[in-house]
């Protein structure tokens, strides 16, 4: 029976989803390479044992903090009061603006440029409004890696009204060179 106890100490403390004990060999911490104390399959009694061992190893901290399974106690410097956190409303408005510009560009690029719309590769704010880079298929080919793609810059005002566009360059869809 002593041999069975020795064998169980070298076996991982975690349990599988079926409730069986993990059959992998344990490392120094008592868990296998796949499990640790934060694993949900570790039973509460094993977690309590691990916490007791951790408490014995501490050098007499004056503050006792409650711990739930899989968490680490935070220091006072790491704790944030939710009421002191400022919400960034401007970021949400800017995201909505980018999405509105993208939707406008997607719906008008084909008609505006006169070629089949392929995708939007960039939307960015400018001093006068917005700038969008779109790609259109200027010529279809077989195989499609030989399609000629045109990259166009579309200028929009702050209300996402198109003010102009121009072609930046053309390339074959299969080209792997980077744009500069």
C-alpha positions as CSV (number, residue, x, y, z in Angstrom):
1,X,0.0,0.0,0.0
2,X,2.9,2.3,0.6
3,X,3.9,1.7,-3.0
4,X,0.4,2.9,-4.1
5,X,0.8,6.1,-2.1
6,X,4.2,6.8,-3.7
7,X,2.7,6.2,-7.1
8,X,-0.3,8.5,-6.4
9,X,2.0,11.3,-5.3
10,X,3.8,11.2,-8.6
11,X,0.5,11.2,-10.5
12,X,-1.1,14.5,-11.5
13,X,-3.6,15.9,-8.9
14,X,-6.1,17.0,-11.6
15,X,-9.2,15.1,-12.6
16,X,-10.5,14.6,-16.1
17,X,-14.0,15.6,-17.2
18,X,-15.2,12.1,-16.3
19,X,-14.1,12.6,-12.7
20,X,-11.2,10.2,-13.1
21,X,-7.8,11.3,-11.9
22,X,-5.4,12.4,-14.6
23,X,-3.0,9.6,-15.4
24,X,-0.1,11.7,-16.5
25,X,3.0,11.9,-14.2
26,X,3.2,15.0,-12.0
27,X,5.9,17.6,-12.0
28,X,7.3,19.3,-8.9
29,X,4.1,21.2,-8.3
30,X,2.0,18.0,-8.3
31,X,0.4,18.6,-11.7
32,X,1.3,17.4,-15.1
33,X,2.4,19.6,-18.0
34,X,-1.3,20.1,-19.0
35,X,-2.8,21.0,-15.6
36,X,-2.2,23.5,-12.8
37,X,-3.9,24.8,-9.7
38,X,-6.2,27.1,-11.8
39,X,-7.6,24.1,-13.8
40,X,-11.3,23.7,-13.2
41,X,-10.9,19.9,-12.9
42,X,-8.9,20.2,-9.7
43,X,-11.2,19.3,-6.8
44,X,-11.9,21.8,-4.0
45,X,-10.1,19.6,-1.4
46,X,-6.9,19.7,-3.5
47,X,-7.2,23.4,-3.9
48,X,-7.5,23.8,-0.2
49,X,-4.4,21.7,0.3
50,X,-2.5,23.8,-2.1
51,X,-3.6,27.0,-0.4
52,X,-2.6,25.7,3.0
53,X,0.8,24.8,1.6
54,X,1.1,28.3,0.1
55,X,0.1,29.9,3.4
56,X,2.7,28.0,5.3
57,X,5.4,29.1,2.8
58,X,4.6,32.8,3.2
59,X,6.6,34.8,5.7
60,X,3.8,35.9,7.9
61,X,2.0,38.5,5.8
62,X,-0.2,40.6,8.1
63,X,-3.1,40.8,5.6
64,X,-5.0,37.7,4.9
65,X,-6.9,37.8,1.6
66,X,-9.6,35.5,0.4
67,X,-8.7,33.6,-2.7
68,X,-11.0,31.8,-5.1
69,X,-9.8,28.9,-7.2
70,X,-7.4,30.0,-10.0
71,X,-6.9,33.6,-8.9
72,X,-4.0,35.5,-7.5
73,X,-4.3,38.1,-4.8
74,X,-3.9,41.7,-6.0
75,X,-1.8,44.3,-4.3
76,X,-3.4,47.6,-3.3
77,X,-1.6,49.3,-6.2
78,X,-3.2,46.9,-8.7
79,X,-6.8,47.4,-7.6
80,X,-8.8,49.9,-9.6
81,X,-11.9,51.6,-8.5
82,X,-14.5,51.3,-11.3
83,X,-15.9,54.7,-10.5
84,X,-12.6,56.4,-11.2
85,X,-12.2,54.9,-14.7
86,X,-13.0,57.4,-17.4
87,X,-14.9,56.1,-20.4
88,X,-13.7,57.2,-23.8
89,X,-16.9,58.3,-25.6
90,X,-14.8,59.8,-28.5
91,X,-13.4,56.4,-29.4
92,X,-16.9,54.9,-29.7
93,X,-18.0,57.8,-31.9
94,X,-14.8,57.5,-34.1
95,X,-15.5,53.8,-34.6
96,X,-19.1,54.5,-35.6
97,X,-17.7,57.1,-38.0
98,X,-15.2,54.7,-39.6
99,X,-18.0,52.1,-40.0
100,X,-20.3,54.7,-41.7
101,X,-17.5,55.7,-44.1
102,X,-16.7,52.1,-44.8
103,X,-20.4,51.3,-45.6
104,X,-20.6,54.4,-47.9
105,X,-17.5,53.4,-49.7
106,X,-18.6,49.8,-50.2
107,X,-21.9,50.9,-51.6
108,X,-20.6,53.5,-54.0
109,X,-17.1,52.4,-55.1
110,X,-18.3,50.2,-57.9
111,X,-20.5,52.9,-59.4
112,X,-18.0,55.7,-58.8
113,X,-15.0,54.0,-60.2
114,X,-16.7,51.9,-62.9
115,X,-15.2,48.5,-61.9
116,X,-16.2,45.6,-59.7
117,X,-15.6,46.4,-56.0
118,X,-13.2,44.0,-54.4
119,X,-12.5,45.4,-50.9
120,X,-11.7,48.3,-48.6
121,X,-8.1,48.2,-47.4
122,X,-8.0,51.4,-45.4
123,X,-10.2,54.0,-43.8
124,X,-8.5,56.9,-41.9
125,X,-9.5,60.4,-40.7
126,X,-8.0,63.5,-42.4
127,X,-8.2,67.2,-41.6
128,X,-11.0,67.6,-44.1
129,X,-12.9,64.4,-43.4
130,X,-12.0,60.8,-44.4
131,X,-9.7,58.9,-46.7
132,X,-10.5,55.4,-47.9
133,X,-8.4,53.1,-50.0
134,X,-10.4,50.6,-52.0
135,X,-9.5,47.8,-54.4
136,X,-11.5,47.1,-57.6
137,X,-11.1,44.4,-60.2
138,X,-10.1,46.3,-63.4
139,X,-9.7,43.1,-65.5
140,X,-10.7,39.5,-64.7
141,X,-8.4,36.7,-65.7
142,X,-8.0,32.9,-65.4
143,X,-6.6,32.0,-63.0
144,X,-7.9,34.7,-60.7
145,X,-4.4,35.3,-59.4
146,X,-3.8,37.1,-62.7
147,X,-6.7,39.6,-62.1
148,X,-5.6,43.2,-62.5
149,X,-6.6,45.0,-59.2
150,X,-6.7,48.8,-59.0
151,X,-6.1,50.6,-55.7
152,X,-8.0,53.9,-55.4
153,X,-8.1,56.6,-52.9
154,X,-11.5,58.1,-52.2
155,X,-11.8,61.4,-50.4
156,X,-14.9,62.0,-48.2
157,X,-16.0,64.9,-46.0
158,X,-16.9,64.6,-42.3
159,X,-20.4,63.5,-43.3
160,X,-19.1,60.7,-45.5
161,X,-20.0,62.5,-48.7
162,X,-17.7,61.5,-51.6
163,X,-15.7,64.5,-52.9
164,X,-13.3,62.7,-55.3
165,X,-11.1,59.8,-56.0
166,X,-7.9,58.8,-57.9
167,X,-6.0,55.6,-58.7
168,X,-3.0,55.0,-56.6
169,X,-1.7,52.0,-58.5
170,X,-2.5,48.7,-60.2
171,X,-1.2,45.2,-59.6
172,X,-1.9,41.5,-60.3
173,X,-3.8,39.8,-57.5
174,X,-1.1,37.2,-57.2
175,X,1.8,39.7,-56.7
176,X,3.4,39.4,-53.3
177,X,5.3,42.7,-53.3
178,X,4.4,45.2,-50.6
179,X,2.8,48.5,-51.3
180,X,4.9,51.6,-50.4
